[in-house]
């Protein structure tokens, strides 16, 4: 069960980066009049926030697994 959760969180982290890249590309091609850097920022913001959230979840999960291993 622990390995499944670990792999699932890593999958969600990768999916978050994919959302960031696709969102940035979508904004780049549809809102190029706003400005390239600004549109890339807004397009990738959701994916980056999700990636950071799942990265924190992975770190907490790994710390919990290490504590559990040390107790046994």
N, C-alpha and C positions, 0 to 999 in steps of 0.2 A: 504494500500500500504506500509506503514511504517513497519508493522509487517511482511509482506512478504519479504521485503528487509532484515530485521533483521534476519529472519529465514534462508534466502538464504545465507547470509554471514556466519552464524554459520555453515550451511551445508558445505560451501566451506572450512571453517576452519577445520572441521572434516575430509573432504576429503583430505586436505593437509597433515594432520597428518597420514592418511592412506597411502598416497603416500610416506611419509617419512619412515614409517615402512616397506612397501612393497619394496621400493627401497633399504633399508638397508638389508632386508632379501635376496633380489635378489643378491646384491653384496656379501653378506656373503657366499652364497652357490656357486656362480660362480667365484668369485675372491678371494678365501681364501688364495691363495699363496701370495697376496700382503700384507696381514696383517689384522687381524680382526678389530682393531679399525679404521684403515685407510679406509678400505672398508665400514664399517658402516657409517663413516663420509661422504664419497662420495655418498653412496647410499641414505642416508637420507637428503642430503644437499638441493636438490630441494624441497622436501616436507616441510622442516623446513623454507626455504625462503618463500615459498608460505603461510605457516601458519603465519609467522610473518607479511607478507603483508596483509593478511585478518584480522589478529588481529588488525592491525593499522586501517584498513578500518572500522572495527566494532567500535573501540574507537571513530573515527571521526564521524561516523554515529550517535552514541549514544550522543555525545556532540552536534551535530547539532539538534537532536530531543529535547534535554534538552533546548537548546537556543530557539527553536521554541515554546516549551511549556511555557517557561517563558515570552515570548512576548505576548502570548494570554491570 
